[in-house]
Amino acid sequence: MAYSDTYVWSPDLAECVDDAFERCGVDPATLDASHVLSARRSINFMLVEWSTKDHDDFRVDRVQIPLVQGNHPGAIDPDADGRIIDILSVSLRRSGTDTSIYPMSRQEWLDIPNKSTEGRPNRYFADKRRDGVEMYLWTLPENSTDILLMDVMRKYNDVGGAALEPDIPYYLRDAFAAGLAAKLSVKFAVDRVQMLSALAKDSWDSANASQRTLGDLVIVPASNYRKRVGGRRR
């Protein structure tokens, strides 16, 4: 049996949009500028929605921040482009040795009576703002030689020109087209909304399950955990 022996297939945005409209029963040959603009809006909204789902390793960036004695790190955005939306894990590097630093809730941070105490930082509060994330440490850095190592979650790249590729890996390509088709069906194929929404969910779940990270189970109590009782949080 003969194979192509290539691994370069990577549909651009135009192909994804065409395929999504085909799933809606719309002939790509009939698309005009308004269809393209509508698809671009739907893609951006879909990527915002995806940002609230399970974390994708390909969107995790490593950030290093040198600490300054007596100062909080402040805004966690090395490129000042508003791309950082969450802090996943933090370590303090001192003399070549890394030590984990754990998160605290907003209330825990507010409850600290003297926030100017200096020492070896072992907790942090991530203040998620409209345009990024700001970090506050407890205790404040006691020197200017320690370094913070952070894994941070970034946004998806904005949708660009039709010839560009979507900011997703290979295993999410079908989920991308399926999700876009579901979004577009609300506007162009209302009779297919239920079917395409179900297919989009199946495609996302399948892609997400295939990328689960293997490793030992570690249970860490969350500082901002709120017990769910009777379907409500308290």
GROMACS elastic network, one bead per residue, 0.5 to 0.9 nm:
[ bonds ]
;  ai    aj funct       b0    kb
    2     5     6  0.86185   500
    3     6     6  0.82355   500
    4     7     6  0.84111   500
    6     9     6  0.80867   500
    7    10     6  0.88446   500
    9   170     6  0.88212   500
   10   165     6  0.74407   500
   10   170     6  0.73811   500
   10   173     6  0.83391   500
   11    14     6  0.78567   500
   11    15     6  0.57350   500
   11    16     6  0.65377   500
   11   164     6  0.88609   500
   11   165     6  0.66259   500
   11   166     6  0.83847   500
   11   173     6  0.80444   500
   12    15     6  0.54791   500
   12    16     6  0.64664   500
   12    17     6  0.88171   500
   12   162     6  0.67623   500
   12   163     6  0.55796   500
   12   164     6  0.54205   500
   12   166     6  0.67147   500
   13    16     6  0.50254   500
   13    17     6  0.60867   500
   13    18     6  0.85420   500
   13   159     6  0.83435   500
   13   160     6  0.84040   500
   13   161     6  0.75986   500
   13   162     6  0.50047   500
   13   163     6  0.62190   500
   13   164     6  0.59863   500
   13   165     6  0.54470   500
   13   166     6  0.60267   500
   14    17     6  0.51461   500
   14    18     6  0.61535   500
   14    19     6  0.86127   500
   14    36     6  0.88202   500
   14   161     6  0.85217   500
   14   163     6  0.64045   500
   14   164     6  0.81806   500
   14   165     6  0.86589   500
   15    18     6  0.50675   500
   15    19     6  0.61109   500
   15    20     6  0.85390   500
   15   162     6  0.83625   500
   15   163     6  0.88034   500
   16    19     6  0.51586   500
   16    20     6  0.61037   500
   16    21     6  0.86657   500
   16   166     6  0.87449   500
   16   173     6  0.83556   500
   16   174     6  0.88313   500
   16   176     6  0.76993   500
   16   177     6  0.55283   500
   16   180     6  0.83031   500
   17    20     6  0.50812   500
   17    21     6  0.62364   500
   17    22     6  0.85841   500
   17    28     6  0.84788   500
   17    36     6  0.78373   500
   17    39     6  0.67659   500
   17    40     6  0.86237   500
   17   162     6  0.88383   500
   17   177     6  0.72228   500
   17   180     6  0.76036   500
   17   181     6  0.82350   500
   18    21     6  0.52679   500
   18    22     6  0.61903   500
   18    23     6  0.87447   500
   18    26     6  0.87525   500
   18    27     6  0.80958   500
   18    28     6  0.53963   500
   18    29     6  0.88332   500
   18    31     6  0.86853   500
   19    23     6  0.62961   500
   19    24     6  0.87175   500
   19    28     6  0.80167   500
   19   177     6  0.66810   500
   19   178     6  0.87038   500
   19   181     6  0.79799   500
   20    23     6  0.51569   500
   20    24     6  0.65059   500
   20    25     6  0.89085   500
   20    26     6  0.87340   500
   20    39     6  0.89933   500
   20   176     6  0.89100   500
   20   177     6  0.53873   500
   20   178     6  0.65795   500
   20   179     6  0.82462   500
   20   180     6  0.59326   500
   20   182     6  0.81027   500
   20   184     6  0.76270   500
   20   185     6  0.89611   500
   21    25     6  0.63651   500
   21    26     6  0.51311   500
   21    27     6  0.69208   500
   21    28     6  0.65393   500
   21    31     6  0.87907   500
   21    39     6  0.89838   500
   21   180     6  0.85410   500
   21   181     6  0.62867   500
   21   184     6  0.73369   500
   21   185     6  0.82640   500
   21   188     6  0.85071   500
   22    26     6  0.51109   500
   22    27     6  0.59030   500
   22    28     6  0.66933   500
   22   181     6  0.82780   500
   23    26     6  0.73740   500
   23   177     6  0.88967   500
   23   178     6  0.80646   500
   23   181     6  0.61836   500
   23   182     6  0.87446   500
   23   185     6  0.86146   500
   23   192     6  0.88311   500
   23   196     6  0.78261   500
   24    27     6  0.87874   500
   24   181     6  0.62355   500
   24   182     6  0.80612   500
   24   184     6  0.73311   500
   24   185     6  0.57823   500
   24   188     6  0.70559   500
   24   189     6  0.56083   500
   24   190     6  0.88288   500
   24   192     6  0.68250   500
   24   193     6  0.86726   500
   24   196     6  0.80082   500
   25   188     6  0.87238   500
   25   189     6  0.72566   500
   25   192     6  0.87796   500
   26    29     6  0.85750   500
   26    30     6  0.75218   500
   26    31     6  0.81248   500
   26   188     6  0.79507   500
   26   189     6  0.82506   500
   27    30     6  0.56074   500
   27    31     6  0.72641   500
   28    31     6  0.53201   500
   28    32     6  0.89320   500
   29    32     6  0.85683   500
   31    34     6  0.78836   500
   31    35     6  0.57474   500
   31    36     6  0.73052   500
   32    35     6  0.54110   500
   32    36     6  0.65861   500
   32    37     6  0.89541   500
   33    36     6  0.51037   500
   33    37     6  0.62422   500
   33    38     6  0.85683   500
   34    37     6  0.51592   500
   34    38     6  0.60723   500
   34    39     6  0.85558   500
   35    38     6  0.50700   500
   35    39     6  0.61132   500
   35    40     6  0.86278   500
   36    39     6  0.50832   500
   36    40     6  0.62009   500
   36    41     6  0.87292   500
   37    40     6  0.50788   500
   37    41     6  0.63131   500
   37    42     6  0.86576   500
   38    41     6  0.52356   500
   38    42     6  0.62449   500
   38    43     6  0.86765   500
   38   184     6  0.80213   500
   38   187     6  0.89649   500
   39    42     6  0.50238   500
   39    43     6  0.60892   500
   39    44     6  0.86881   500
   39   180     6  0.75722   500
   39   183     6  0.85314   500
   39   184     6  0.69531   500
   40    43     6  0.51030   500
   40    44     6  0.63345   500
   40    45     6  0.86854   500
   40   159     6  0.67896   500
   40   160     6  0.86222   500
   41    44     6  0.52767   500
   41    45     6  0.62494   500
   41    46     6  0.85440   500
   41   159     6  0.87794   500
   42    45     6  0.51031   500
   42    46     6  0.59698   500
   42    47     6  0.85934   500
   42   180     6  0.67261   500
   42   183     6  0.61985   500
   42   184     6  0.70297   500
   43    47     6  0.61819   500
   43    48     6  0.86488   500
   43   159     6  0.73347   500
   43   176     6  0.85241   500
   43   179     6  0.85401   500
   43   180     6  0.62421   500
   43   183     6  0.82193   500
   44    47     6  0.51586   500
   44    48     6  0.63315   500
   44    49     6  0.87251   500
   44   156     6  0.88897   500
   44   158     6  0.69365   500
   44   159     6  0.65966   500
   45    48     6  0.50776   500
   45    49     6  0.63260   500
   45    50     6  0.86987   500
   45   183     6  0.89641   500
   46    50     6  0.61484   500
   46    51     6  0.86466   500
   46   176     6  0.86931   500
   46   179     6  0.72626   500
   46   180     6  0.71984   500
   46   183     6  0.76879   500
   47    51     6  0.61823   500
   47    52     6  0.89626   500
   47   155     6  0.84826   500
   47   156     6  0.66302   500
   47   157     6  0.89456   500
   47   158     6  0.88258   500
   48    51     6  0.51355   500
   48    52     6  0.70837   500
   48   155     6  0.81565   500
   48   156     6  0.80016   500
   49    52     6  0.55241   500
   49    53     6  0.71411   500
   50    53     6  0.52207   500
   50    54     6  0.78597   500
   50    55     6  0.88794   500
   51    54     6  0.76868   500
   51    55     6  0.75360   500
   51    56     6  0.88963   500
   51    85     6  0.89276   500
   51   154     6  0.88808   500
   51   155     6  0.70639   500
   51   156     6  0.77499   500
   52    55     6  0.81605   500
   53    56     6  0.88160   500
   54   208     6  0.77484   500
   55    58     6  0.87641   500
   55    59     6  0.77162   500
   55    60     6  0.82114   500
   55   153     6  0.77719   500
   56    59     6  0.56639   500
   56    60     6  0.71139   500
   56   153     6  0.85134   500
   56   208     6  0.84005   500
   56   211     6  0.84095   500
   57    60     6  0.52669   500
   57    61     6  0.86757   500
   57   153     6  0.86290   500
   57   211     6  0.87684   500
   58    61     6  0.80578   500
   58   168     6  0.80631   500
   58   169     6  0.75771   500
   59   152     6  0.82326   500
   59   153     6  0.57888   500
   59   154     6  0.55973   500
   59   155     6  0.72407   500
   59   156     6  0.73701   500
   59   168     6  0.89683   500
   60    88     6  0.84657   500
   60   151     6  0.61543   500
   60   152     6  0.54918   500
   60   154     6  0.64193   500
   61    84     6  0.89824   500
   61   150     6  0.80908   500
   61   151     6  0.56397   500
   61   152     6  0.53494   500
   61   153     6  0.64315   500
   61   154     6  0.70449   500
   62   149     6  0.70869   500
   62   150     6  0.56654   500
   62   152     6  0.63813   500
   63    76     6  0.83996   500
   63    77     6  0.86576   500
   63    78     6  0.76748   500
   63   148     6  0.79834   500
   63   149     6  0.59447   500
   63   150     6  0.51356   500
   63   151     6  0.63889   500
   63   152     6  0.70978   500
   64    78     6  0.88853   500
   64   147     6  0.66993   500
   64   148     6  0.55738   500
   64   150     6  0.63616   500
   65    73     6  0.74151   500
   65    76     6  0.85681   500
   65    78     6  0.86588   500
   65   146     6  0.88529   500
   65   147     6  0.56858   500
   65   148     6  0.50916   500
   65   149     6  0.67541   500
   65   150     6  0.82582   500
   66    73     6  0.83697   500
   66   144     6  0.72167   500
   66   145     6  0.69834   500
   66   146     6  0.62857   500
   66   148     6  0.62848   500
   66   149     6  0.89557   500
   67    70     6  0.87960   500
   67    71     6  0.74620   500
   67    72     6  0.77849   500
   67    73     6  0.67198   500
   67   141     6  0.66765   500
   67   143     6  0.74427   500
   67   144     6  0.53402   500
   67   145     6  0.66220   500
   67   146     6  0.56749   500
   67   147     6  0.56103   500
   67   148     6  0.69281   500
   68    71     6  0.55285   500
   68    72     6  0.76318   500
   68    73     6  0.78687   500
   68   141     6  0.65678   500
   68   142     6  0.81540   500
   68   143     6  0.64484   500
   68   145     6  0.75545   500
   68   146     6  0.81327   500
   69    72     6  0.85391   500
   69   118     6  0.80683   500
   69   140     6  0.71920   500
   69   142     6  0.51202   500
   69   145     6  0.84048   500
   70   116     6  0.73903   500
   70   117     6  0.82862   500
   70   118     6  0.64677   500
   70   140     6  0.53593   500
   70   141     6  0.54008   500
   70   142     6  0.63856   500
   70   143     6  0.76593   500
   70   144     6  0.86622   500
   71    74     6  0.83462   500
   71   116     6  0.88715   500
   71   136     6  0.88250   500
   71   137     6  0.85712   500
   71   140     6  0.62849   500
   71   141     6  0.66118   500
   72   135     6  0.68281   500
   72   136     6  0.53342   500
   72   137     6  0.59812   500
   72   138     6  0.89371   500
   72   140     6  0.66175   500
   72   141     6  0.76454   500
   73    76     6  0.72994   500
   73   134     6  0.75611   500
   73   135     6  0.58229   500
   73   136     6  0.66120   500
   73   137     6  0.76825   500
   73   148     6  0.89231   500
   74   133     6  0.81675   500
   74   135     6  0.50922   500
   74   136     6  0.66106   500
   75    78     6  0.83947   500
   75    80     6  0.87787   500
   75   132     6  0.70934   500
   75   133     6  0.57983   500
   75   135     6  0.63994   500
   76    80     6  0.85485   500
   76    84     6  0.71208   500
   76    87     6  0.87070   500
   76   132     6  0.71975   500
   76   133     6  0.56709   500
   76   134     6  0.57131   500
   76   135     6  0.68209   500
   76   152     6  0.88172   500
   77    80     6  0.51510   500
   77    81     6  0.70397   500
   77    82     6  0.66313   500
   77    83     6  0.72089   500
   77    84     6  0.61438   500
   77   132     6  0.71774   500
   77   133     6  0.76127   500
   77   134     6  0.86804   500
   78    81     6  0.81669   500
   79    82     6  0.79494   500
   79    83     6  0.83195   500
   80    83     6  0.79085   500
   81    84     6  0.82497   500
   81   131     6  0.87583   500
   81   132     6  0.88564   500
   82    85     6  0.78488   500
   82   130     6  0.89866   500
   82   131     6  0.54824   500
   82   132     6  0.54128   500
   82   133     6  0.87030   500
   82   154     6  0.87317   500
   82   155     6  0.84683   500
   83   131     6  0.82862   500
   83   132     6  0.70977   500
   83   153     6  0.83632   500
   83   154     6  0.51622   500
   83   155     6  0.51974   500
   83   156     6  0.80783   500
   83   157     6  0.85352   500
   84    87     6  0.80175   500
   84   131     6  0.85213   500
   84   132     6  0.57496   500
   84   133     6  0.67408   500
   84   152     6  0.66486   500
   84   153     6  0.58962   500
   84   155     6  0.63664   500
   85   128     6  0.73000   500
   85   129     6  0.86495   500
   85   131     6  0.83255   500
   85   132     6  0.57806   500
   85   133     6  0.63221   500
   85   152     6  0.75809   500
   85   153     6  0.58292   500
   85   154     6  0.56221   500
   85   155     6  0.65231   500
   86   126     6  0.79321   500
   86   128     6  0.73017   500
   86   132     6  0.81125   500
   86   133     6  0.66536   500
   86   151     6  0.89248   500
   86   152     6  0.57525   500
   86   153     6  0.51312   500
   86   154     6  0.72140   500
   87    90     6  0.76788   500
   87   126     6  0.70879   500
   87   133     6  0.78829   500
   87   150     6  0.70825   500
   87   151     6  0.63164   500
   87   153     6  0.62556   500
   88   150     6  0.73382   500
   88   151     6  0.54613   500
   88   152     6  0.54356   500
   88   153     6  0.68464   500
   89   100     6  0.79929   500
   89   101     6  0.77494   500
   89   102     6  0.77103   500
   89   103     6  0.84379   500
   89   149     6  0.82959   500
   89   150     6  0.56797   500
   89   151     6  0.53351   500
   89   152     6  0.72945   500
   90    99     6  0.85544   500
   90   100     6  0.60376   500
   90   101     6  0.54230   500
   90   102     6  0.70743   500
   90   103     6  0.85252   500
   90   124     6  0.86234   500
   90   148     6  0.68127   500
   90   149     6  0.56945   500
   90   151     6  0.66524   500
   90   152     6  0.88898   500
   91    98     6  0.58689   500
   91    99     6  0.52184   500
   91   101     6  0.53040   500
   91   102     6  0.84666   500
   91   122     6  0.88077   500
   91   147     6  0.83557   500
   91   148     6  0.58308   500
   91   149     6  0.51362   500
   91   150     6  0.64837   500
   92    97     6  0.79766   500
   92    98     6  0.53925   500
   92    99     6  0.51395   500
   92   100     6  0.62669   500
   92   101     6  0.66528   500
   92   120     6  0.88870   500
   92   121     6  0.77015   500
   92   122     6  0.80771   500
   92   146     6  0.67797   500
   92   147     6  0.58590   500
   92   149     6  0.62993   500
   92   150     6  0.88742   500
   93    96     6  0.60293   500
   93    97     6  0.53677   500
   93    99     6  0.64655   500
   93   100     6  0.89228   500
   93   145     6  0.89563   500
   93   146     6  0.57186   500
   93   147     6  0.51025   500
   93   148     6  0.62282   500
   93   149     6  0.71207   500
   94    97     6  0.53341   500
   94    98     6  0.65099   500
   94    99     6  0.81120   500
   94   145     6  0.74024   500
   94   146     6  0.51133   500
   94   147     6  0.68682   500
   95    98     6  0.84960   500
   95   145     6  0.85150   500
   95   146     6  0.77677   500
   98   149     6  0.84779   500
   99   122     6  0.83749   500
  100   122     6  0.73523   500
  100   123     6  0.89270   500
  101   121     6  0.72744   500
  101   123     6  0.52531   500
  101   124     6  0.69466   500
  102   122     6  0.64316   500
  102   124     6  0.62750   500
  102   125     6  0.87598   500
  103   122     6  0.87296   500
  103   123     6  0.55436   500
  103   125     6  0.57656   500
  103   126     6  0.74112   500
  103   222     6  0.80222   500
  103   223     6  0.71169   500
  104   107     6  0.81411   500
  104   108     6  0.60276   500
  104   109     6  0.66592   500
  104   123     6  0.64316   500
  104   124     6  0.58795   500
  104   125     6  0.52535   500
  104   126     6  0.79500   500
  104   222     6  0.81126   500
  104   223     6  0.55163   500
  104   224     6  0.71673   500
  105   108     6  0.51532   500
  105   109     6  0.63244   500
  105   110     6  0.87016   500
  105   124     6  0.86980   500
  105   125     6  0.63655   500
  105   126     6  0.81686   500
  105   222     6  0.86762   500
  105   223     6  0.57465   500
  105   224     6  0.52017   500
  106   109     6  0.51416   500
  106   110     6  0.62329   500
  106   111     6  0.86530   500
  106   125     6  0.66517   500
  106   126     6  0.81282   500
  106   127     6  0.76634   500
  106   224     6  0.81638   500
  107   110     6  0.50159   500
  107   111     6  0.60768   500
  107   112     6  0.89052   500
  107   224     6  0.85284   500
  108   111     6  0.50741   500
  108   112     6  0.66882   500
  108   125     6  0.85418   500
  108   223     6  0.81738   500
  108   224     6  0.87643   500
  109   112     6  0.55962   500
  109   115     6  0.85259   500
  109   124     6  0.82790   500
  109   125     6  0.65309   500
  109   136     6  0.85081   500
  109   138     6  0.83719   500
  110   113     6  0.78081   500
  110   115     6  0.89528   500
  112   115     6  0.61755   500
  112   138     6  0.88207   500
  114   117     6  0.61687   500
  115   118     6  0.85250   500
  115   137     6  0.87260   500
  115   138     6  0.72012   500
  115   139     6  0.72584   500
  115   140     6  0.75528   500
  116   138     6  0.86799   500
  116   139     6  0.75514   500
  116   140     6  0.64214   500
  117   138     6  0.78939   500
  117   139     6  0.58377   500
  117   140     6  0.60063   500
  117   141     6  0.88181   500
  117   142     6  0.89091   500
  118   121     6  0.81226   500
  118   138     6  0.80034   500
  118   139     6  0.52830   500
  118   141     6  0.57151   500
  118   142     6  0.51475   500
  118   143     6  0.88412   500
  119   122     6  0.89808   500
  119   138     6  0.80576   500
  119   139     6  0.53081   500
  119   140     6  0.59827   500
  119   141     6  0.57602   500
  119   143     6  0.83760   500
  120   138     6  0.80605   500
  120   139     6  0.61739   500
  120   140     6  0.72737   500
  120   141     6  0.60366   500
  120   142     6  0.62353   500
  120   143     6  0.86380   500
  121   124     6  0.78090   500
  121   137     6  0.61336   500
  121   138     6  0.52114   500
  121   140     6  0.61605   500
  121   141     6  0.60637   500
  121   142     6  0.82351   500
  122   137     6  0.76353   500
  122   138     6  0.62918   500
  122   139     6  0.69059   500
  123   136     6  0.85964   500
  123   137     6  0.59952   500
  123   138     6  0.51831   500
  123   139     6  0.72847   500
  124   135     6  0.66664   500
  124   136     6  0.55303   500
  124   138     6  0.59412   500
  124   139     6  0.85435   500
  125   134     6  0.82412   500
  125   135     6  0.57799   500
  125   136     6  0.51521   500
  125   137     6  0.64956   500
  125   138     6  0.82133   500
  126   133     6  0.63808   500
  126   134     6  0.58178   500
  126   136     6  0.66151   500
  126   137     6  0.89629   500
  127   132     6  0.85724   500
  127   133     6  0.55853   500
  127   134     6  0.50217   500
  127   135     6  0.61425   500
  127   136     6  0.77546   500
  128   131     6  0.82117   500
  128   132     6  0.61752   500
  128   134     6  0.64290   500
  128   135     6  0.86936   500
  129   132     6  0.51871   500
  129   133     6  0.55651   500
  129   134     6  0.72532   500
  130   133     6  0.81703   500
  136   139     6  0.89699   500
  136   140     6  0.83038   500
  137   140     6  0.56447   500
  137   141     6  0.77045   500
  138   141     6  0.81020   500
  139   142     6  0.82259   500
  141   144     6  0.73072   500
  141   146     6  0.79112   500
  142   146     6  0.87836   500
  143   146     6  0.67176   500
  144   147     6  0.83415   500
  154   157     6  0.88393   500
  155   158     6  0.85161   500
  156   159     6  0.87265   500
  156   166     6  0.89175   500
  156   167     6  0.61923   500
  156   168     6  0.81129   500
  157   160     6  0.84030   500
  157   166     6  0.78977   500
  157   167     6  0.57859   500
  158   166     6  0.86609   500
  158   167     6  0.81438   500
  159   162     6  0.85612   500
  159   164     6  0.83262   500
  159   165     6  0.86794   500
  159   166     6  0.69251   500
  159   167     6  0.81567   500
  160   163     6  0.82353   500
  160   164     6  0.63900   500
  160   165     6  0.83603   500
  160   166     6  0.83176   500
  161   164     6  0.54836   500
  161   165     6  0.85675   500
  162   165     6  0.78618   500
  165   168     6  0.81313   500
  166   169     6  0.85160   500
  166   173     6  0.85897   500
  166   176     6  0.85796   500
  168   171     6  0.81584   500
  168   172     6  0.62199   500
  168   173     6  0.70389   500
  168   176     6  0.82084   500
  169   172     6  0.57265   500
  169   173     6  0.69498   500
  170   173     6  0.55498   500
  170   174     6  0.85761   500
  171   174     6  0.74365   500
  171   175     6  0.81378   500
  171   207     6  0.60193   500
  171   208     6  0.86321   500
  171   210     6  0.83673   500
  171   211     6  0.85397   500
  172   175     6  0.51301   500
  172   176     6  0.60343   500
  172   177     6  0.88044   500
  172   203     6  0.83584   500
  172   204     6  0.74548   500
  172   207     6  0.60587   500
  172   208     6  0.82144   500
  173   176     6  0.50860   500
  173   177     6  0.64710   500
  173   178     6  0.86180   500
  174   177     6  0.51673   500
  174   178     6  0.59296   500
  174   179     6  0.83103   500
  174   200     6  0.86242   500
  174   203     6  0.67306   500
  174   204     6  0.82969   500
  174   207     6  0.85812   500
  175   179     6  0.57596   500
  175   180     6  0.83397   500
  175   199     6  0.87711   500
  175   200     6  0.61435   500
  175   201     6  0.80394   500
  175   202     6  0.83618   500
  175   204     6  0.51111   500
  175   205     6  0.86928   500
  175   206     6  0.86918   500
  175   207     6  0.72023   500
  176   179     6  0.52032   500
  176   180     6  0.61145   500
  176   181     6  0.85532   500
  176   200     6  0.82528   500
  176   203     6  0.86765   500
  176   204     6  0.82203   500
  177   180     6  0.51482   500
  177   181     6  0.61038   500
  177   182     6  0.86712   500
  177   200     6  0.82441   500
  178   181     6  0.50820   500
  178   182     6  0.63040   500
  178   183     6  0.87687   500
  178   196     6  0.70468   500
  178   197     6  0.80117   500
  178   199     6  0.66601   500
  178   201     6  0.83265   500
  178   203     6  0.70621   500
  178   204     6  0.84660   500
  179   182     6  0.51215   500
  179   183     6  0.63471   500
  179   184     6  0.86990   500
  179   196     6  0.79674   500
  179   197     6  0.73172   500
  179   199     6  0.82234   500
  179   201     6  0.76758   500
  179   203     6  0.83426   500
  179   204     6  0.80540   500
  180   183     6  0.50351   500
  180   184     6  0.60875   500
  180   185     6  0.84575   500
  180   200     6  0.82793   500
  181   184     6  0.50783   500
  181   185     6  0.59324   500
  181   186     6  0.89125   500
  181   193     6  0.88055   500
  181   196     6  0.65933   500
  181   197     6  0.81445   500
  181   200     6  0.79290   500
  182   185     6  0.51608   500
  182   186     6  0.69750   500
  182   192     6  0.81785   500
  182   193     6  0.61668   500
  182   194     6  0.82814   500
  182   195     6  0.83344   500
  182   198     6  0.84445   500
  182   199     6  0.82279   500
  182   200     6  0.65688   500
  183   186     6  0.58402   500
  183   187     6  0.75672   500
  183   193     6  0.82371   500
  183   196     6  0.86744   500
  183   197     6  0.80204   500
  184   187     6  0.53412   500
  184   188     6  0.59496   500
  184   189     6  0.73228   500
  184   190     6  0.89322   500
  184   193     6  0.86450   500
  185   190     6  0.55152   500
  185   191     6  0.78734   500
  185   192     6  0.62388   500
  185   193     6  0.53428   500
  185   196     6  0.74175   500
  185   197     6  0.86643   500
  186   189     6  0.61482   500
  186   190     6  0.51915   500
  186   191     6  0.86373   500
  186   192     6  0.82156   500
  186   193     6  0.59912   500
  187   190     6  0.66775   500
  188   191     6  0.89844   500
  189   192     6  0.55355   500
  189   193     6  0.67607   500
  190   193     6  0.52612   500
  190   194     6  0.83760   500
  191   194     6  0.76348   500
  191   195     6  0.85124   500
  192   195     6  0.53592   500
  192   196     6  0.59219   500
  192   197     6  0.82706   500
  193   196     6  0.53453   500
  193   197     6  0.58334   500
  193   198     6  0.84592   500
  194   197     6  0.52336   500
  194   198     6  0.62084   500
  194   199     6  0.86929   500
  195   198     6  0.52943   500
  195   199     6  0.63029   500
  195   200     6  0.86850   500
  196   199     6  0.50000   500
  196   200     6  0.60226   500
  196   201     6  0.85934   500
  197   200     6  0.50548   500
  197   201     6  0.62631   500
  197   202     6  0.86874   500
  198   201     6  0.51928   500
  198   202     6  0.62473   500
  198   203     6  0.86517   500
  199   202     6  0.50860   500
  199   203     6  0.61066   500
  199   204     6  0.85838   500
  200   203     6  0.51562   500
  200   204     6  0.61490   500
  200   205     6  0.85531   500
  201   204     6  0.51456   500
  201   205     6  0.60261   500
  201   206     6  0.84803   500
  202   205     6  0.51814   500
  202   206     6  0.60656   500
  202   207     6  0.85841   500
  203   206     6  0.52045   500
  203   207     6  0.61701   500
  203   208     6  0.85135   500
  204   207     6  0.52036   500
  204   208     6  0.59582   500
  204   209     6  0.84527   500
  205   208     6  0.51234   500
  205   209     6  0.59887   500
  205   210     6  0.85857   500
  206   209     6  0.52442   500
  206   210     6  0.63040   500
  207   210     6  0.52937   500
  207   211     6  0.68017   500
  208   211     6  0.55086   500
  208   212     6  0.69131   500
  209   212     6  0.56440   500
  210   213     6  0.89719   500
  214   217     6  0.89288   500
  215   218     6  0.88701   500
  221   224     6  0.87974   500
  221   225     6  0.76538   500
  222   225     6  0.52819   500
  223   226     6  0.89111   500
  226   233     6  0.62382   500
  226   234     6  0.60680   500
  227   232     6  0.84467   500
  227   233     6  0.59580   500
  227   234     6  0.61644   500
  228   231     6  0.61343   500
  228   232     6  0.54509   500
  228   234     6  0.65756   500
  229   232     6  0.53275   500
  229   233     6  0.61410   500
  229   234     6  0.73124   500
  230   233     6  0.82000   500
